[in-house]
């Protein structure tokens, strides 16, 4: 069974949200020095690379990463491609077969560059599209964008609608989906189990059922 890793690699110089601290990896002990083992120290933002937003990210008192049910993170999903739109609107989503889907991943033109750089003009959800997704009520969504909302969107309506929906337990951002066929997959999303966090990097794998 082929397994597709749709996680942006964490590395020095990787693309980041403007203002976030850079990823760093430092060896604090080496076999050459100690004769025993290599040990390293890492530092990064909770929203570095492929990561999951828990409701707490935008909803005061919302669920943390540690409170996302494991069953929301593993299971059947559908990968859809929205084409070359500049903004994912409700009309775009209504043209897709999303009803009854529990886990939905959205591919946009972002996937062509998402692992290599940050682009201010990335494609994301409009407020009405996010409200429509909240109505559909999947348990998990993901997108190949650095954010659910377009850059500099006042009030962050997509985050508010999706993370405040109650039904959607988390939203994966910064996925790398280029080259994959659309359709049905089995999904594994493994966030770091940081109990009080509002977001954390995660490893995301897709497998054909």
Long-range contacts (C-beta under 8 A, 24 or more apart in sequence): 1-207, 1-208, 2-207, 2-208, 3-205, 3-206, 3-207, 4-180, 4-185, 4-205, 4-206, 4-207, 5-203, 5-204, 5-205, 6-50, 6-105, 6-175, 6-176, 6-177, 6-180, 6-204, 6-205, 6-206, 7-49, 7-50, 7-175, 7-176, 7-202, 7-203, 7-204, 7-205, 8-49, 8-50, 8-114, 8-115, 8-174, 8-175, 8-176, 9-49, 9-115, 10-44, 10-48, 10-49, 10-201, 14-48, 14-49, 15-114, 15-115, 15-116, 15-117, 15-118, 15-146, 16-45, 16-48, 16-118, 17-45, 17-47, 17-118, 17-146, 17-147, 18-118, 20-45, 20-47, 20-48, 21-45, 23-48, 23-49, 44-201, 46-194, 46-197, 46-198, 46-199, 46-200, 46-201, 47-173, 47-199, 48-201, 49-174, 49-201, 50-172, 50-173, 50-174, 50-175, 50-176, 50-201, 50-202, 50-203, 50-204, 51-172, 51-173, 51-174, 51-191, 51-199, 51-200, 51-201, 51-202, 52-170, 52-171, 52-172, 52-173, 52-189, 52-191, 52-199, 52-200, 52-202, 53-148, 53-159, 53-163, 53-170, 53-171, 53-172, 53-173, 53-198, 53-199, 54-163, 54-169, 54-170, 54-197, 54-198, 54-199, 55-163, 55-164, 55-169, 55-170, 56-197, 56-198, 57-159, 57-163, 57-198, 57-199, 58-156, 58-159, 58-160, 58-163, 58-164, 59-160, 59-163, 59-164, 62-163, 62-164, 63-169, 64-195, 64-196, 64-197, 64-198, 65-170, 65-191, 65-192, 65-193, 65-194, 65-195, 65-197, 65-198, 65-199, 65-200, 66-193, 66-194, 66-195, 66-196, 66-197, 67-195, 68-169, 68-170, 68-191, 69-139, 69-169, 71-139, 72-103, 72-139, 72-140, 72-169, 72-170, 73-140, 73-170, 73-187, 73-188, 73-189, 73-190, 73-191, 74-186, 74-187, 74-188, 74-189, 75-102, 75-103, 75-186, 75-187, 76-102, 76-103, 76-184, 76-185, 76-186, 76-187, 76-209, 77-101, 77-102, 77-103, 77-104, 77-105, 77-140, 77-184, 77-185, 77-186, 77-187, 77-206, 78-103, 78-104, 78-105, 78-182, 78-183, 78-184, 78-185, 79-105, 79-107, 79-177, 79-180, 79-181, 79-182, 79-183, 79-185, 79-206, 80-104, 80-105, 80-106, 80-107, 80-182, 81-107, 81-108, 81-182, 82-106, 82-107, 82-108, 82-123, 84-109, 85-123, 86-121, 86-123, 87-123, 87-124, 87-125, 87-126, 87-150, 88-123, 88-124, 88-125, 88-126, 88-129, 89-126, 89-128, 89-129, 90-126, 90-128, 90-129, 90-131, 90-132, 92-129, 93-129, 93-132, 93-133, 94-132, 98-133, 98-136, 98-138, 99-136, 101-136, 101-138, 102-138, 102-139, 102-140, 103-138, 103-139, 103-140, 103-141, 103-142, 103-187, 104-133, 104-138, 104-140, 104-141, 104-142, 105-141, 105-142, 105-143, 105-172, 105-175, 105-177, 105-185, 105-187, 105-206, 106-141, 106-142, 106-143, 106-144, 107-144, 107-175, 107-177, 107-178, 107-180, 107-182, 108-143, 108-144, 108-145, 110-143, 110-144, 110-145, 111-144, 111-175, 111-176, 111-177, 111-178, 112-178, 114-144, 114-145, 114-146, 114-174, 114-175, 114-176, 114-178, 115-176, 118-146, 120-151, 121-151, 122-146, 122-147, 122-150, 122-151, 123-150, 124-148, 124-149, 124-150, 124-153, 124-158, 125-149, 125-158, 125-162, 126-157, 126-158, 127-157, 127-158, 127-161, 129-158, 130-157, 130-158, 130-159, 130-160, 130-161, 130-162, 131-157, 131-161, 133-161, 133-162, 133-165, 133-168, 134-161, 134-162, 134-164, 134-165, 134-167, 134-168, 137-165, 137-167, 137-168, 138-167, 138-168, 139-167, 139-168, 139-169, 140-168, 140-169, 140-170, 140-171, 140-172, 140-187, 140-189, 141-168, 141-171, 141-172, 142-171, 142-172, 142-173, 142-175, 142-189, 142-204, 143-171, 143-172, 143-173, 143-175, 144-174, 144-175, 144-176, 144-177, 144-178, 145-173, 145-174, 146-173, 146-174, 147-173, 148-173, 172-202, 172-204, 175-204, 180-206, 184-208, 184-209, 185-209
